[in-house]
Structure formats: C-alpha cells, structure tokens
Amino acid sequence: MRPKKHPAETRHLLADGNRKALILSSETVKQGTILIVDDSEQTRTILSGYLEGHNFEVLTAVNGREGFERALSEQPDLIVMDL
C-alpha cells in the first residue's frame, strides 16, 4: 500500500431538492504513479518535486536493477529513465 501525499482540493456538487451546495474537501486525488530511474540524485530530486507538485505519486530508483525490481513490485503507470 502506497502512502497518500499532497491532498488535492476537489469539488462536489450536492443537490437537495431546490437547494444546491458546493462542498470543498481535501481528498487525495492522484494523477498516476511514475517511477524515475536515474543515478543522479539531483535529477531524481528535481523531477520528483515537480511531479509531486502536479499531484503524481513518484517512486525512485538509482539504477536499472532497482528500477526493474520496483517496476515489478509497484507496477507504475509510467517509467522515466536515463540511458
């Protein structure tokens, strides 16, 4: 189970007879999971920060072997890696 991060504000419209109410809540809404595989800590940190700021869940790995293992165990939606 992955920890939830950075709640996103979502809006729910409820209808009650003739009355309508707009309710704001802080549910966690994730865009998807991205695995970043890169040996550069700086690159992983910059990309992770940017993607998390846009409500993606980010996983990281420092090399191909670790990336392969995380890809199998976590099954991310997208893998970004340097060549």
HELIX and SHEET records of a PDB file:
HELIX    1   1 GLU A   41  GLY A   53  1                                  13    
HELIX    2   2 GLY A   64  GLU A   74  1                                  11    
SHEET    1   A 2 THR A  10  ASP A  16  0                                        
SHEET    2   A 2 ARG A  19  SER A  25 -1                                        
SHEET    1   B 3 GLU A  57  ALA A  61  0                                        
SHEET    2   B 3 THR A  33  VAL A  37  1                                        
SHEET    3   B 3 LEU A  78  MET A  81  1                                        
END                                                                             
